[in-house]
């Protein structure tokens, strides 16, 4: 008989933590955390003993979507890599990992920066974009070969998909839909994947159709998915005249449906862009996310303070009640959620 498969240890961001740990990490009181749980701002799981437990990834989402100036998540990610969040330092670490095409180190650096709070647009525009440009230069001058270039790209894409999968499994039902991809004959998938991940992080239900997508597919997406925003990430143009002709028809239809259209990418020269109509254009993700947040604003900072007293509570008592969610000095229960 084959031995049972070994249990997979949950990743640091999938750990369950107590309300006391979350309160310390966010710089608020335990009662404030309980209020956010009661108001469905923070999802929580109740143990058999009646204690609330929260998933670290949900806490990270709250910090990203609100303004919590005293938040420090380092205590919630004890197993995460110690990543210097200065973009130049992260870029330097990533470049070193690229030289050896060390897939696990690449994944660790990218995920470490993200889950420790590096803004996604900063990670994309100031770390991943220049790092991948350097990879292309290293391949062109013979420092690395195509095998290494492919391994590096796949490692970065794996980290992006891992971040996207965690965000997508926690999206709410009321998020606006955004759809996009790269045009036909554009086989670069990393740029459009970064756009999709960034919009998910900014509060959108982002659907990335991927590379080499004909305009007929974008039009079908308009009809079936009813997005509020469409993006087009251009890294390569096969035929500029054909692209412009098909794009104009697509934009005309999108405009008739009241859909915003965002375009950008290194493969879109000014000679082509100036002949296009669009809602917004960006050289990087910072411009796109700034526009997306104007359309769909993230939640404001949750209310602080104690939750309203329950009927069973004594309204005349001003004493602070003990934290019933406090746990003894024993490991928190952990369980993978994805």
N, C-alpha and C positions, 0 to 999 in steps of 0.2 A: 504494500500500500504506500502510495506516495505521501510524503510528509505534507502537512497543511501549509499553505502559503504564509509567509511571514506577514505580520500586520504592518501596514504602512504608517509610519509616524506622521502626524499632521504637520504641515508647514507652519512656520511661526505665525503667519497671519490668519491661520485657521484655528488657533488655540482659543479655548474658552477662558475667559477671565471674569473676575468678580466685579461687582459695582464699585467696590472700594478701590480696586486697581484702576478701573476706568476713571473714577473721580480724580485720583492722584495724577493720572496721565493727562487729563484734560484741564486740570487746574480749577475744578469746580467741586462742590460738595456732593456727598453720596446722595442726599435727598434730591439734588438737581438731576443726577443721573437717573434716579428712580422716576422722576417726573417725565423725563424724556422717554423712558421705557413705557410708562403709562400712556403717553401721548403718541406712541408708535413712531417716535423719531428714531429711536434705537431699538432694533429687534432684540428680544431676549428669550432665553430658554430657561425653564424652571426645572431644577433638580428634584429628585424624590423628596428631599428635605424642605422644598419650598424656596430655595435660594435662586436668585436670578443669576444667570450666566450669560455673558455676551461674547460674540465672536470678534476677534481683533480686527478682521477686515471690515466689519460694520462700523467699528470705532474709527478706523482710518477713513472710511467713506464720509462719516459725519464731519471729520476735521477738514477734509478736502472741500466739502460742499458748504461749509459755514465759516464764520470768522471767529476762531477761538484762539486769541492771542497768547494764552498761557499753556497751550497744549505742548506736551513733550511725550512722544510715543515710544521713546527709546526703552522705557521700562516694560513695555508690552511685547517687545520683540527681542527677548534675550538670546535667541538662537540666530538672529539675523546678522549679516556681516556688518562690521563696523565701517560704514562708508562715510567718507568726508563728503558732505553735500555741496561743497563748492564745485560748480560745474567744471572748472579747469582741472580740479583734482580727479573728479570722476572720469573725465575725458582721458587724462593721463593713464589712469588705471586700465581703462578700456583699451587704449592703444597698446599697452604692454601685453594684455591678454590676446589681442588680435595677432601679435607677432608669432605666437605659438599656436594660434587657432584653438585655444583651450575653451571648449564649449561650456563646461561647467563654470569656469571663472567668469566668462562673459555673462552667462545667465545670472550668476550671483551678484555681479556688479550692477547690472541693469535693475534687477528686482530689488536689490538692497537699497539703491538710490530711490526708487519709486516708493517702496513701502515705508521708508523712513522720512518721506515728505517732500522729496524733490518735485516741484511742479512739473506736470507732464509736458507742458510746452517748452519748459527749460530743458528737460531731459531730451526732447526731440530736437529742438533747434540748436542747442549749445553743446550737446554731447553726441547723440546718435548721428545727426546729420554730418557734422564735420568728421566724425570717426569713420563713417562709411565712405566719405569722399577720400579720406586718406587710404582706405582699403583699396579703392580703385587705383590710386596713384601707385601703391605698393605692387599691385598686380601688373600695371603697365610697365613699371621699371624692372620687373623681374624679381623683386624681393620675395614675393609669394606667388604661387601659381594658382590656377583657376580652382583647383581642389580646395586650397585653403580659403580662397575667397568665398566659395560656396558654403564651406563649413561655418565660416564667420557669419555670413548672412543668415543661415539657418538657425544658428544659436541666438542671434538677436531676434529673429522672428519668433522663435520658441518662447522667449521671455515676453514678448509683446502679446502673443496668444494666451499665455498664462495669466497675464494681467487682465486681458479682455474677458477671459472666461470667468474670472472671479467677479468682475464688475457686472457682467451680463447676468449672472445668477442672482444678483441682488438688485436688479433694476425694478423700479416701481411701475405700476400700471399707467401712471399719468405722465410718463415722459414723452416728449415729442419725438417723432421718428426722423432720422436723417439717413439718407442712402447715398452711396457713392462708390467710386472705384477709379481705375485707370482706363483710358480709351483703348479702342482696338489697336492691336500691334504694339501696344506698350506692355511689355512683359515684366516690368519692375513692380514687385508686390510690396516692398517694404514701406514705401512712402504712403500708399493708400491705407495700409494696415495701421500705420501710426496715426493717420487722421481718424480712422474709426475708433481706435483705442482712446484718443484724446477727447473725442466727442462723448464717448461713454463716460469717461471720467468727469466731463463737464455737465453731466446730467441728462444726456440724450440717449435714446435707444438707437444706437448707430449700427447700420447694416452695411458691411463692406462687401461689395460684389467682386472685389479683387481686380487683378490685372486683365488686360486684353478683353475688355467688355465693350461690345458694339453699342451704338446709340439706341438701337432697337430694344436692347435689354434695359437700358436706363429708362426708356419710355414705358416699357412694361412695368418697371418698378414704380413709376409715377402712378400708374393706374391701379396696381394691386396693393402696394404698401402705403400709399397716401402719405408720403413724407412731407414734412414742413420745410426741410432743407435737403438739397442735393449738392454733393461735392464732386469735383473732377480733379484728380491728381495726375498731372502730366509729367512724366519723366522722359518720354521719347515720342516723337512724331514721325510716322512713316511717310505720310503725304499731307502736307499742310493744307493744300487746297481742298482735298477731300474732307479732312477734319473740319475745316471751317464751314463747308457746305452742310455737313451733317449736324454739326454743333448748332448752327443757326436755327435749323428746323427743331432741334431738341429744345433749345432755349425758348423759342416761340411757344412751344407747347407747355413747357414748365411755367412760363409767365402766365399763360391763360389759366393755369390751375392754381395760381397764387403761391407757387413754390419758390423759395429763395434758392439761388444758384451761386455756389462758391467755387472758384477755380484757382489753380496755382500749380507750382511744380517747376523744377529746374529745366524741364524740356519744353517750356512754353516761352518762346522768345517774344520780345516786344513787338516784332514785326507781325506776329500772329495775334498776340493778345489785344493790340490796339484795334483790331478788326472784329473783336468779339463784344457781345453784350453780356453782362453778368451782374449779379447783385453785389458781390464782393470779391476782391482778389487779394491774395496774400503771398509774400515771398517765403513765409514760414507759418508754423502753427500758431504763433502768438496772435497774428492778425485774425486768423480764422476763429480762434476761440474767443477773442474779444468780441467779434461780431455775433457768434453763437450765444454768448452770455447776454447780449443785448436782447436777443429774441426770447431766450428762455433763461430767466435769472435763477441762479441756485437759491436754495432756502436761506433765509436770514438766520442770524444766530439764534439758537433755541433759547427759550426763557430760562433764566436762572432762578434759584430760590427753592423753597420747599413746596411740594405739591399740596393741593387743598386737603384739609383734614377729612378723613373718612367719617361717616356717621358714627362709627363706634368709638372714634377718638374723643378725648375730653377737650372741648374747645377752650376751656378755661386754663388748661395747662400750658405753660410757656416753656417747660423744660424740653430740651432736645432729646428725642427718643433714641435708644440705642439702635445701631445699624443691624437689622436682622439678617442682612445679607453677608455679614462678616463671616469669614471662614476660619477654622483653626489652621495652625501651621502645618498644612498637608498639601500635597500637589493638587492643583485644580483639575477637575475632570476634563479630558481632552477628547475630541472626536472629530474626524474629518467631516466636513460639510459638503465637499464637492467630489 
